[in-house]
């Protein structure tokens, strides 16, 4: 494990649980500056709903405390695509752990799980102005995809 300054035995990667919600809200609020508890509750419900989703969302704990998370959905046949595609919906690490390699290790742990499920592609949406997040994904092989995100204001 390449997490700088952290002992391997202090770090645990595991599936997200419903009782992780308060930790997810705290991490998200620390990184976004907003309280999105309702949004994260819906995302957590969706992530844990195995009737339409393969539960792959994970957290990382340091010394028993949840300090990061990744929310992923796996779909097959969406938007006419024939392969299994994973979509990273939300990723967050407490700012005090930035630069320590935890986000990268959490991502790698999740990719290993996705590969075992036969997922052939991973996608995500990133704010064009969030250069740190774009850099994070670019350093892991992400590039602009072949599909174009379109939007329209509804007046």
DSSP file (Angstrom, degrees, kcal/mol; ACC not computed):
  #  RESIDUE AA STRUCTURE BP1 BP2  ACC     N-H-->O    O-->H-N    N-H-->O    O-->H-N    TCO  KAPPA ALPHA  PHI   PSI    X-CA   Y-CA   Z-CA
    1    1 A X              0   0    0      0, 0.0     7,-0.1     0, 0.0   100,-0.0   0.000 360.0 360.0 360.0 135.0    0.0    0.0    0.0
    2    2 A X        +     0   0    0     99,-0.2     2,-0.7     2,-0.1   100,-0.1   0.043 360.0 136.2-102.6  26.9    1.4    3.4   -1.0
    3    3 A X    >   -     0   0    0     98,-0.1     3,-1.2     3,-0.1    98,-0.2  -0.646  53.2-132.3 -78.3 113.2   -0.3    5.6    1.5
    4    4 A X  T 3  S+     0   0    0     96,-0.7    98,-0.1    -2,-0.7     3,-0.1  -0.454  80.2   3.3 -73.4 132.1    2.3    7.9    2.8
    5    5 A X  T 3  S+     0   0    0     -2,-0.2     2,-0.4     1,-0.2    -1,-0.2   0.493 107.1 104.2  78.5   4.2    2.6    8.4    6.6
    6    6 A X  S <  S-     0   0    0     -3,-1.2     2,-0.3    94,-0.2    -1,-0.2  -0.941  70.0-124.0-121.2 142.0   -0.1    5.8    7.4
    7    7 A X    >   -     0   0    0     -2,-0.4     3,-1.7     1,-0.1     4,-0.5  -0.652  18.4-131.5 -82.5 135.6    0.4    2.3    8.7
    8    8 A X  G >  S+     0   0    0     -2,-0.3     3,-1.2     1,-0.3    -1,-0.1   0.830 106.3  57.3 -56.0 -35.7   -1.2   -0.4    6.6
    9    9 A X  G 3  S+     0   0    0      1,-0.2    -1,-0.3     3,-0.0    54,-0.0   0.674 100.6  58.9 -73.4 -13.7   -2.9   -2.0    9.6
   10   10 A X  G <  S+     0   0    0     -3,-1.7    53,-2.9    53,-0.1     2,-0.4   0.592  95.5  78.2 -84.3 -11.1   -4.6    1.3   10.4
   11   11 A X  E <   +A   62   0A   0     -3,-1.2     2,-0.4    -4,-0.5    51,-0.2  -0.861  54.9 176.8-110.3 129.9   -6.4    1.3    6.9
   12   12 A X  E     -A   61   0A   0     49,-2.2    49,-3.2    -2,-0.4     2,-0.5  -0.998  13.8-159.7-132.1 131.5   -9.4   -0.8    6.0
   13   13 A X  E     +A   60   0A   0     -2,-0.4     2,-0.3    47,-0.2    47,-0.2  -0.931  29.4 152.1-105.5 133.1  -11.4   -0.7    2.7
   14   14 A X  E     -A   59   0A   0     45,-2.1    45,-2.9    -2,-0.5     3,-0.1  -0.972  48.0 -78.5-153.6 164.4  -14.9   -2.1    3.0
   15   15 A X  E     -A   58   0A   0     -2,-0.3    43,-0.3    43,-0.2     2,-0.1  -0.340  55.9-101.0 -64.2 149.4  -18.3   -1.9    1.4
   16   16 A X        -     0   0    0     41,-2.2     2,-0.3    54,-0.2    -1,-0.1  -0.447  38.4-155.5 -69.3 145.0  -20.4    1.1    2.4
   17   17 A X    >   -     0   0    0     -2,-0.1     3,-2.0     1,-0.1     4,-0.2  -0.842  28.1-112.6-119.1 158.2  -23.1    0.4    5.0
   18   18 A X  G >  S+     0   0    0     -2,-0.3     3,-1.5     1,-0.3    -1,-0.1   0.862 116.0  60.5 -58.0 -36.2  -26.3    2.3    5.7
   19   19 A X  G 3  S+     0   0    0      1,-0.3    -1,-0.3     2,-0.1     3,-0.3   0.421  87.7  75.9 -77.1   5.7  -25.0    3.5    9.1
   20   20 A X  G X>  +     0   0    0     -3,-2.0     4,-2.4     1,-0.2     3,-0.5   0.495  65.3 100.9 -85.2  -4.7  -22.1    5.2    7.3
   21   21 A X  H <> S+     0   0    0     -3,-1.5     4,-2.7     1,-0.3     5,-0.2   0.879  77.5  50.2 -52.5 -48.4  -24.4    8.1    6.2
   22   22 A X  H 3> S+     0   0    0     -3,-0.3     4,-2.2     1,-0.2    -1,-0.3   0.884 111.9  49.1 -60.8 -37.5  -23.4   10.6    8.9
   23   23 A X  H <> S+     0   0    0     -3,-0.5     4,-2.6    -4,-0.2    -1,-0.2   0.912 111.0  49.7 -65.9 -42.3  -19.7   10.0    8.0
   24   24 A X  H  X S+     0   0    0     -4,-2.4     4,-2.8     1,-0.2     5,-0.2   0.917 111.2  49.2 -62.6 -43.1  -20.4   10.5    4.3
   25   25 A X  H  X S+     0   0    0     -4,-2.7     4,-2.6    -5,-0.2    11,-0.2   0.920 111.6  49.5 -61.9 -43.9  -22.3   13.7    5.0
   26   26 A X  H  X S+     0   0    0     -4,-2.2     4,-2.3    -5,-0.2    -2,-0.2   0.933 113.1  45.8 -61.2 -47.5  -19.4   15.0    7.2
   27   27 A X  H  X S+     0   0    0     -4,-2.6     4,-1.8     1,-0.2    -2,-0.2   0.935 114.6  47.9 -61.9 -46.7  -16.8   14.1    4.5
   28   28 A X  H  X S+     0   0    0     -4,-2.8     4,-3.0     1,-0.2     6,-0.4   0.895 111.7  49.8 -62.4 -40.8  -18.9   15.7    1.8
   29   29 A X  H  X S+     0   0    0     -4,-2.6     4,-2.0     1,-0.2    -1,-0.2   0.885 109.1  52.5 -66.1 -38.2  -19.5   18.8    3.8
   30   30 A X  H  < S+     0   0    0     -4,-2.3    -1,-0.2    -5,-0.2    -2,-0.2   0.854 118.9  35.9 -64.4 -34.4  -15.8   19.2    4.6
   31   31 A X  H  < S+     0   0    0     -4,-1.8    -2,-0.2    -5,-0.2    -1,-0.2   0.817 128.8  30.9 -90.5 -32.7  -15.0   19.0    0.9
   32   32 A X  H  < S-     0   0    0     -4,-3.0    -3,-0.2     2,-0.3    -2,-0.2   0.689  91.6-131.1-100.3 -20.9  -17.9   20.8   -0.7
   33   33 A X  S  < S+     0   0    0     -4,-2.0     2,-0.3    -5,-0.4    -4,-0.2   0.529  76.3  98.7  80.3   4.5  -18.8   23.3    2.0
   34   34 A X  S    S-     0   0    0     -6,-0.4     2,-0.8     2,-0.0    -1,-0.3  -0.907  75.3-125.2-124.4 151.9  -22.4   22.3    1.7
   35   35 A X        +     0   0    0     -2,-0.3     3,-0.2    -3,-0.1    -9,-0.1  -0.869  33.6 167.2 -95.1 110.7  -24.7   20.0    3.7
   36   36 A X     >  +     0   0    0     -2,-0.8     4,-2.8   -11,-0.2     5,-0.2  -0.297  20.6 140.2-116.7  45.8  -26.1   17.5    1.2
   37   37 A X  H  > S+     0   0    0      1,-0.2     4,-2.4     2,-0.2     5,-0.2   0.897  72.7  48.2 -59.1 -44.5  -27.5   15.0    3.6
   38   38 A X  H  > S+     0   0    0      2,-0.2     4,-2.1     1,-0.2    -1,-0.2   0.924 112.8  48.7 -63.9 -43.7  -30.7   14.4    1.7
   39   39 A X  H  > S+     0   0    0      1,-0.2     4,-2.4     2,-0.2    -2,-0.2   0.938 113.8  45.8 -59.5 -49.0  -28.8   13.9   -1.6
   40   40 A X  H  X S+     0   0    0     -4,-2.8     4,-2.7     1,-0.2    -1,-0.2   0.843 108.8  56.0 -67.3 -33.0  -26.3   11.5    0.0
   41   41 A X  H  X S+     0   0    0     -4,-2.4     4,-2.5    -5,-0.2    -1,-0.2   0.924 110.1  45.9 -63.0 -43.2  -29.1    9.6    1.7
   42   42 A X  H  X S+     0   0    0     -4,-2.1     4,-2.5     2,-0.2    -2,-0.2   0.917 113.5  49.2 -64.2 -43.0  -30.7    9.0   -1.7
   43   43 A X  H  X S+     0   0    0     -4,-2.4     4,-2.5     2,-0.2    -2,-0.2   0.895 111.8  48.9 -63.6 -40.1  -27.4    8.0   -3.2
   44   44 A X  H  X S+     0   0    0     -4,-2.7     4,-1.8     2,-0.2    -2,-0.2   0.917 110.1  50.9 -66.4 -43.1  -26.7    5.6   -0.4
   45   45 A X  H  X S+     0   0    0     -4,-2.5     4,-0.7     1,-0.2    -2,-0.2   0.930 113.3  46.0 -58.2 -45.2  -30.2    4.1   -0.7
   46   46 A X  H >< S+     0   0    0     -4,-2.5     3,-0.7     1,-0.2    -2,-0.2   0.899 110.5  53.1 -64.6 -40.9  -29.5    3.6   -4.5
   47   47 A X  H 3< S+     0   0    0     -4,-2.5    10,-0.3     1,-0.2    -1,-0.2   0.818 113.4  43.2 -64.9 -30.4  -26.1    2.2   -3.9
   48   48 A X  H 3< S+     0   0    0     -4,-1.8     2,-1.3    -5,-0.1    -1,-0.2   0.494  86.5 102.1 -94.4  -4.5  -27.4   -0.4   -1.5
   49   49 A X    XX  -     0   0    0     -3,-0.7     4,-1.3    -4,-0.7     3,-1.2  -0.666  46.6-179.1 -84.4  94.4  -30.5   -1.3   -3.6
   50   50 A X  T 34  +     0   0    0     -2,-1.3    -1,-0.2     1,-0.2    -4,-0.0   0.490  66.1  83.8 -75.1  -2.4  -29.3   -4.6   -5.1
   51   51 A X  T 34 S+     0   0    0      1,-0.2    -1,-0.2     3,-0.0     3,-0.1   0.806 117.0   4.8 -71.4 -26.7  -32.6   -5.0   -7.1
   52   52 A X  T <4 S+     0   0    0     -3,-1.2     2,-0.4     1,-0.2    -2,-0.2   0.430 128.4  56.0-131.6  -3.7  -31.3   -2.7   -9.8
   53   53 A X  S  < S-     0   0    0     -4,-1.3     2,-0.7    -7,-0.1    -1,-0.2  -0.976  71.9-128.0-135.1 143.0  -27.7   -2.0   -8.9
   54   54 A X        -     0   0    0     20,-0.5     2,-0.6    -2,-0.4    20,-0.2  -0.833  38.9-122.9 -86.7 115.3  -24.6   -4.2   -8.1
   55   55 A X        +     0   0    0     -2,-0.7    18,-0.1     1,-0.2    -7,-0.1  -0.440  57.7 140.5 -67.5 109.8  -23.4   -2.8   -4.7
   56   56 A X        +     0   0    0     16,-0.6    -1,-0.2    -2,-0.6    17,-0.1   0.373  24.4 124.9-126.9  -2.2  -19.8   -1.7   -5.3
   57   57 A X        -     0   0    0     15,-0.4   -41,-2.2   -10,-0.3     2,-0.3  -0.384  40.8-172.1 -66.8 139.6  -19.7    1.5   -3.3
   58   58 A X  E     -AB  15  70A   0     12,-1.8    12,-2.5   -43,-0.3     2,-0.3  -0.842  18.8-151.9-131.9 162.4  -16.9    1.5   -0.7
   59   59 A X  E     -AB  14  69A   0    -45,-2.9   -45,-2.1    -2,-0.3     2,-0.4  -0.895  13.0-138.8-126.0 162.0  -15.4    3.4    2.2
   60   60 A X  E     -AB  13  68A   0      8,-2.1     7,-2.8    -2,-0.3     8,-1.1  -0.991  17.9-160.8-120.0 132.5  -11.9    3.7    3.6
   61   61 A X  E     -AB  12  66A   0    -49,-3.2   -49,-2.2    -2,-0.4     2,-0.5  -0.883   7.9-161.8-110.3 142.9  -11.4    3.7    7.4
   62   62 A X  E >  S-AB  11  65A   0      3,-2.5     3,-1.9    -2,-0.4   -51,-0.2  -0.990  83.6 -17.5-121.1 120.0   -8.4    4.9    9.3
   63   63 A X  T 3  S-     0   0    0    -53,-2.9   -52,-0.1    -2,-0.5    -1,-0.1   0.854 131.6 -50.2  51.6  39.5   -8.2    3.6   12.8
   64   64 A X  T 3  S+     0   0    0    -54,-0.4     2,-0.4     1,-0.2    -1,-0.3   0.341 114.9 112.4  87.6  -6.4  -11.9    2.7   12.7
   65   65 A X  E <  S-B   62   0A   0     -3,-1.9    -3,-2.5   -42,-0.0     2,-0.5  -0.859  70.7-121.8-103.1 133.4  -13.1    6.1   11.4
   66   66 A X  E     +B   61   0A   0     -2,-0.4    -5,-0.3    -5,-0.2     3,-0.1  -0.599  40.0 163.5 -70.7 121.6  -14.6    6.5    7.9
   67   67 A X  E     +     0   0A   0     -7,-2.8    27,-3.0    -2,-0.5     2,-0.3   0.416  58.9  17.1-120.8  -3.6  -12.4    9.1    6.2
   68   68 A X  E     -BC  60  93A   0     -8,-1.1    -8,-2.1    25,-0.2     2,-0.3  -0.989  57.0-171.9-163.8 160.8  -13.4    8.5    2.5
   69   69 A X  E     -BC  59  92A   0     23,-2.6    23,-2.5    -2,-0.3     2,-0.4  -0.990  11.6-157.1-154.4 158.5  -15.9    7.0    0.2
   70   70 A X  E     -BC  58  91A   0    -12,-2.5   -12,-1.8    -2,-0.3     2,-0.5  -0.979  11.3-155.7-139.6 128.1  -16.7    6.2   -3.4
   71   71 A X  E     + C   0  90A   0     19,-3.3    18,-2.9    -2,-0.4    19,-1.1  -0.921  20.8 176.1-107.9 122.3  -20.2    5.7   -4.7
   72   72 A X  E     - C   0  88A   0     -2,-0.5   -16,-0.6    16,-0.2     2,-0.4  -0.965  17.6-161.4-130.9 140.8  -20.4    3.6   -7.9
   73   73 A X  E     - C   0  87A   0     14,-2.2    14,-3.1    -2,-0.4     2,-0.5  -0.968   9.2-153.4-118.5 139.9  -23.2    2.3  -10.0
   74   74 A X  E     + C   0  86A   0     -2,-0.4   -20,-0.5    12,-0.2     2,-0.3  -0.958  20.6 172.0-114.3 127.7  -22.9   -0.6  -12.5
   75   75 A X  E     - C   0  85A   0     10,-2.8    10,-3.0    -2,-0.5     2,-0.4  -0.938  20.3-155.4-133.7 155.0  -25.2   -0.8  -15.4
   76   76 A X  E    S+ C   0  84A   0     -2,-0.3     8,-0.2     8,-0.2     6,-0.1  -0.996  80.1   9.6-131.8 127.5  -25.5   -2.9  -18.5
   77   77 A X  S >  S+     0   0    0      6,-0.9     3,-1.3     4,-0.8     5,-0.1   0.494  81.9 152.5  86.8   3.6  -27.2   -1.7  -21.7
   78   78 A X  G >  S+     0   0    0      5,-0.3     3,-2.4     1,-0.3    -1,-0.3  -0.422  71.9   3.0 -67.5 142.6  -27.7    1.9  -20.5
   79   79 A X  G 3  S-     0   0    0      1,-0.3    -1,-0.3    -2,-0.1     3,-0.1   0.772 132.0 -63.9  53.5  29.7  -27.8    4.5  -23.3
   80   80 A X  G <  S+     0   0    0     -3,-1.3     2,-0.4     1,-0.3    -1,-0.3   0.580  96.0 145.0  75.2   9.3  -27.6    1.7  -25.9
   81   81 A X    <   -     0   0    0     -3,-2.4    -4,-0.8     1,-0.1    -1,-0.3  -0.687  40.9-153.0 -84.0 131.0  -24.1    0.7  -24.8
   82   82 A X        +     0   0    0     -2,-0.4    -1,-0.1    -6,-0.1     2,-0.1   0.718  67.7  72.1 -77.9 -20.2  -23.7   -3.1  -25.0
   83   83 A X  S    S-     0   0    0     -5,-0.1    -6,-0.9    -7,-0.1     2,-0.5  -0.417  92.2 -93.3 -95.9 168.9  -21.0   -3.5  -22.3
   84   84 A X  E     -C   76   0A   0     34,-0.4    36,-2.0    -8,-0.2    37,-1.1  -0.693  46.8-170.2 -78.7 126.1  -21.1   -3.3  -18.5
   85   85 A X  E     -Cd  75 121A   0    -10,-3.0   -10,-2.8    -2,-0.5     2,-0.4  -0.962  13.1-151.3-123.3 134.3  -20.2    0.3  -17.5
   86   86 A X  E     -Cd  74 122A   0     35,-2.8    37,-2.8    -2,-0.4     2,-0.5  -0.873   9.3-156.7-102.4 138.1  -19.5    1.6  -14.0
   87   87 A X  E     -Cd  73 123A   0    -14,-3.1   -14,-2.2    -2,-0.4     2,-0.8  -0.965  10.2-143.5-116.8 121.1  -20.3    5.2  -13.2
   88   88 A X  E     +Cd  72 124A   0     35,-2.8    37,-0.6    -2,-0.5   -16,-0.2  -0.748  23.8 176.2 -80.6 115.9  -18.5    6.9  -10.3
   89   89 A X  E     -     0   0A   0    -18,-2.9     2,-0.3    -2,-0.8    -1,-0.2   0.900  60.7  -0.1 -88.8 -47.6  -21.1    9.1   -8.9
   90   90 A X  E     -C   71   0A   0    -19,-1.1   -19,-3.3   -47,-0.0     2,-0.4  -0.998  56.4-178.1-148.0 140.4  -19.4   10.6   -5.9
   91   91 A X  E     +C   70   0A   0     -2,-0.3     2,-0.3   -21,-0.2   -21,-0.2  -0.997  12.2 168.8-139.3 139.3  -16.0   10.4   -4.3
   92   92 A X  E     -C   69   0A   0    -23,-2.5   -23,-2.6    -2,-0.4     2,-0.4  -0.987  15.1-177.0-155.2 142.1  -14.7   12.1   -1.2
   93   93 A X  E     -C   68   0A   0     -2,-0.3   -25,-0.2   -25,-0.3     5,-0.1  -0.997  43.1-100.5-133.9 136.9  -11.8   12.1    1.2
   94   94 A X    >   -     0   0    0    -27,-3.0     3,-2.5    -2,-0.4     4,-0.3  -0.361  36.0-122.4 -54.7 134.0  -11.5   14.2    4.4
   95   95 A X  G >  S+     0   0    0      1,-0.3     3,-1.7     2,-0.2    -1,-0.1   0.787 108.9  67.2 -53.4 -31.4   -9.2   17.1    3.5
   96   96 A X  G 3  S+     0   0    0      1,-0.3    -1,-0.3     3,-0.0    -2,-0.1   0.730 102.7  48.6 -62.8 -19.8   -6.7   16.2    6.3
   97   97 A X  G X >S+     0   0    0     -3,-2.5     3,-1.7   -30,-0.2     5,-0.5   0.373  81.3 126.0-101.3   3.1   -6.0   13.0    4.3
   98   98 A X  T < 5S+     0   0    0     -3,-1.7    -3,-0.0    -4,-0.3    -4,-0.0  -0.351  75.6  20.2 -59.2 140.2   -5.4   14.7    0.9
   99   99 A X  T 3 5S+     0   0    0      1,-0.1    -1,-0.3    -2,-0.0   -95,-0.1   0.483  96.2 100.9  80.8   2.7   -2.1   13.8   -0.6
  100  100 A X  T < 5S-     0   0    0     -3,-1.7   -96,-0.7   -97,-0.1   -94,-0.2   0.417  94.9-111.6-100.0   1.0   -1.7   10.7    1.5
  101  101 A X  T  >5S+     0   0    0    -98,-0.2     4,-2.2    -4,-0.2     5,-0.2   0.448  82.3 120.9  88.8  -0.1   -2.7    8.3   -1.3
  102  102 A X  H  ><S+     0   0    0     -5,-0.5     4,-2.8     2,-0.2     5,-0.2   0.911  73.8  50.2 -66.4 -42.0   -6.0    7.1    0.3
  103  103 A X  H  > S+     0   0    0     -6,-0.2     4,-2.6     1,-0.2    -1,-0.2   0.921 112.7  47.7 -62.5 -42.5   -8.2    8.3   -2.6
  104  104 A X  H  > S+     0   0    0      2,-0.2     4,-2.6     1,-0.2    -1,-0.2   0.896 113.0  47.6 -64.5 -40.7   -6.0    6.5   -5.1
  105  105 A X  H  X S+     0   0    0     -4,-2.2     4,-2.6     2,-0.2    -2,-0.2   0.892 112.1  50.0 -67.3 -39.6   -6.0    3.3   -3.0
  106  106 A X  H  X S+     0   0    0     -4,-2.8     4,-2.1     2,-0.2    -2,-0.2   0.922 112.1  48.4 -63.1 -43.8   -9.8    3.5   -2.6
  107  107 A X  H  X S+     0   0    0     -4,-2.6     4,-2.7    -5,-0.2    -2,-0.2   0.943 112.4  47.9 -60.0 -48.9  -10.1    3.9   -6.3
  108  108 A X  H  X S+     0   0    0     -4,-2.6     4,-2.2     1,-0.2    -2,-0.2   0.895 110.0  52.4 -60.8 -41.8   -7.8    1.0   -7.0
  109  109 A X  H  X S+     0   0    0     -4,-2.6     4,-1.5     1,-0.2    -1,-0.2   0.915 112.1  46.3 -58.8 -44.0   -9.6   -1.2   -4.5
  110  110 A X  H  X S+     0   0    0     -4,-2.1     4,-2.4     1,-0.2    -2,-0.2   0.897 109.3  53.6 -68.0 -41.7  -12.9   -0.4   -6.3
  111  111 A X  H  X S+     0   0    0     -4,-2.7     4,-2.8     1,-0.2    -1,-0.2   0.889 105.2  55.2 -61.1 -39.2  -11.5   -1.0   -9.8
  112  112 A X  H  X S+     0   0    0     -4,-2.2     4,-1.7     1,-0.2    -1,-0.2   0.915 109.5  46.8 -59.4 -43.0  -10.3   -4.5   -8.7
  113  113 A X  H  X S+     0   0    0     -4,-1.5     4,-1.1     2,-0.2    -2,-0.2   0.916 112.6  49.7 -64.1 -43.0  -13.9   -5.3   -7.7
  114  114 A X  H ><>S+     0   0    0     -4,-2.4     5,-2.2     1,-0.2     3,-0.5   0.904 107.6  53.6 -64.2 -41.9  -15.3   -3.9  -10.9
  115  115 A X  H ><5S+     0   0    0     -4,-2.8     3,-1.4     1,-0.2    -1,-0.2   0.901 105.6  54.0 -59.2 -41.8  -12.8   -5.9  -13.0
  116  116 A X  H 3<5S+     0   0    0     -4,-1.7    -1,-0.2     1,-0.3    -2,-0.2   0.780 106.0  53.9 -64.4 -26.2  -13.9   -9.1  -11.2
  117  117 A X  T <<5S-     0   0    0     -4,-1.1    -1,-0.3    -3,-0.5    -2,-0.2   0.501 120.8-108.8 -85.1  -4.6  -17.5   -8.3  -12.2
  118  118 A X  T < 5 +     0   0    0     -3,-1.4   -34,-0.4    -4,-0.4    -3,-0.2   0.624  58.9 163.2  86.8  13.4  -16.6   -8.0  -15.8
  119  119 A X      < -     0   0    0     -5,-2.2    -1,-0.3     1,-0.1   -34,-0.2  -0.483  17.8-172.6 -66.0 133.2  -17.0   -4.2  -16.0
  120  120 A X        +     0   0    0    -36,-2.0     2,-0.3     1,-0.2   -35,-0.2   0.596  62.4  28.5-105.1 -14.7  -15.2   -3.0  -19.2
  121  121 A X  E     -d   85   0A   0    -37,-1.1   -35,-2.8     2,-0.0     2,-0.4  -0.999  56.5-157.8-149.1 147.2  -15.4    0.7  -18.7
  122  122 A X  E     +d   86   0A   0     -2,-0.3     2,-0.3   -37,-0.2   -35,-0.2  -0.982  19.1 177.4-123.3 137.2  -15.6    3.3  -15.9
  123  123 A X  E     +d   87   0A   0    -37,-2.8   -35,-2.8    -2,-0.4     2,-0.3  -0.921   6.0 170.8-135.1 162.6  -17.0    6.8  -16.4
  124  124 A X  E     -d   88   0A   0     -2,-0.3     2,-0.4   -37,-0.2   -35,-0.1  -0.971  29.2-120.2-159.2 164.9  -17.7    9.8  -14.4
  125  125 A X        -     0   0    0    -37,-0.6     2,-0.4    -2,-0.3    -2,-0.0  -0.946  29.2-173.5-111.8 137.2  -18.7   13.5  -14.7
  126  126 A X        -     0   0    0     -2,-0.4     2,-0.2     8,-0.0    -2,-0.0  -0.993  32.3-108.0-133.2 136.9  -16.4   16.2  -13.4
  127  127 A X    >   -     0   0    0     -2,-0.4     3,-2.1     1,-0.2     7,-0.2  -0.464  29.0-133.0 -59.7 126.2  -16.9   19.9  -13.1
  128  128 A X  T 3  S+     0   0    0      1,-0.3    -1,-0.2    -2,-0.2     6,-0.0   0.767 105.5  53.2 -54.5 -28.5  -14.7   21.5  -15.8
  129  129 A X  T 3  S+     0   0    0      1,-0.1     2,-1.6     2,-0.0    -1,-0.3   0.557  84.0  90.4 -87.3  -8.4  -13.4   24.0  -13.2
  130  130 A X    <>  +     0   0    0     -3,-2.1     4,-2.4     1,-0.2     3,-0.2  -0.589  48.9 167.8 -89.8  77.9  -12.3   21.3  -10.7
  131  131 A X  H  > S+     0   0    0     -2,-1.6     4,-2.6     1,-0.2    -1,-0.2   0.798  70.8  58.8 -65.3 -29.8   -8.8   20.8  -11.9
  132  132 A X  H  > S+     0   0    0      2,-0.2     4,-2.2    -3,-0.2    -1,-0.2   0.942 110.3  42.1 -63.4 -45.9   -7.8   18.8   -8.9
  133  133 A X  H  > S+     0   0    0      2,-0.2     4,-2.4     1,-0.2     5,-0.2   0.898 113.8  51.8 -69.5 -39.8  -10.4   16.2   -9.5
  134  134 A X  H  X S+     0   0    0     -4,-2.4     4,-3.0     1,-0.2    -1,-0.2   0.927 111.1  49.0 -59.7 -43.7   -9.7   16.2  -13.2
  135  135 A X  H  X S+     0   0    0     -4,-2.6     4,-2.4     2,-0.2    -2,-0.2   0.892 108.0  54.3 -62.1 -40.7   -6.1   15.6  -12.4
  136  136 A X  H  < S+     0   0    0     -4,-2.2     4,-0.3     1,-0.2    -2,-0.2   0.952 114.8  39.3 -57.6 -50.6   -6.9   12.8  -10.0
  137  137 A X  H ><>S+     0   0    0     -4,-2.4     5,-2.2     1,-0.2     3,-1.4   0.896 113.3  54.6 -70.2 -39.2   -8.9   11.0  -12.7
  138  138 A X  H ><5S+     0   0    0     -4,-3.0     3,-1.8     1,-0.3    -1,-0.2   0.886 103.0  57.1 -60.6 -38.1   -6.4   11.8  -15.5
  139  139 A X  T 3<5S+     0   0    0     -4,-2.4    -1,-0.3     1,-0.3    -2,-0.2   0.619 105.5  53.0 -69.6 -10.0   -3.6   10.3  -13.5
  140  140 A X  T < 5S-     0   0    0     -3,-1.4    -1,-0.3    -4,-0.3    -2,-0.2   0.127 130.7 -90.7-110.2  18.0   -5.6    7.1  -13.4
  141  141 A X  T < 5S+     0   0    0     -3,-1.8    -3,-0.2     1,-0.3     2,-0.2   0.481  76.4 145.0  93.3   3.6   -6.1    6.9  -17.2
  142  142 A X      < +     0   0    0     -5,-2.2    -1,-0.3    -6,-0.1     2,-0.3  -0.499  17.5 168.3 -75.5 145.7   -9.3    8.8  -17.6
  143  143 A X        -     0   0    0     -2,-0.2     0, 0.0     0, 0.0     0, 0.0  -0.936  49.5 -65.2-145.1 164.0   -9.8   10.9  -20.7
  144  144 A X        -     0   0    0     -2,-0.3     2,-0.0     1,-0.1     0, 0.0  -0.301  61.6-130.5 -53.5 135.1  -12.7   12.6  -22.4
  145  145 A X        -     0   0    0      2,-0.2    -1,-0.1     1,-0.1   -22,-0.0  -0.184  16.3-106.0 -84.7 178.0  -15.2    9.9  -23.5
  146  146 A X  S    S+     0   0    0      2,-0.1     2,-0.3    -2,-0.0    -1,-0.1   0.536  95.7  80.2 -83.5  -7.4  -16.9    9.4  -26.8
  147  147 A X  S    S-     0   0    0      2,-0.0     2,-0.5     0, 0.0    -2,-0.2  -0.772  73.9-136.1-101.6 149.0  -20.3   10.6  -25.5
  148  148 A X        -     0   0    0     -2,-0.3     2,-0.5     2,-0.0    -2,-0.1  -0.897  11.3-134.8-107.5 127.7  -21.2   14.2  -25.2
  149  149 A X        -     0   0    0     -2,-0.5     2,-0.3     2,-0.0   -24,-0.0  -0.700  28.9-171.3 -79.0 122.2  -23.0   15.5  -22.1
  150  150 A X        +     0   0    0     -2,-0.5     2,-0.3     2,-0.0    -2,-0.0  -0.879   7.3 177.6-116.2 148.4  -25.8   17.8  -23.3
  151  151 A X        -     0   0    0     -2,-0.3     2,-0.3     2,-0.0    -2,-0.0  -0.986  10.5-168.9-146.8 158.5  -28.0   20.1  -21.1
  152  152 A X        -     0   0    0     -2,-0.3     2,-0.3     2,-0.0    -2,-0.0  -0.987  26.3-121.3-146.8 135.4  -30.8   22.6  -21.6
  153  153 A X        -     0   0    0     -2,-0.3     2,-0.7     1,-0.0    -2,-0.0  -0.593  24.7-138.5 -73.0 137.0  -32.4   25.0  -19.2
  154  154 A X              0   0    0     -2,-0.3    -1,-0.0     1,-0.1    -2,-0.0  -0.882 360.0 360.0-100.5 113.8  -36.2   24.4  -18.8
  155  155 A X              0   0    0     -2,-0.7    -1,-0.1     0, 0.0    -2,-0.0   0.453 360.0 360.0 -88.6 360.0  -37.9   27.8  -18.7
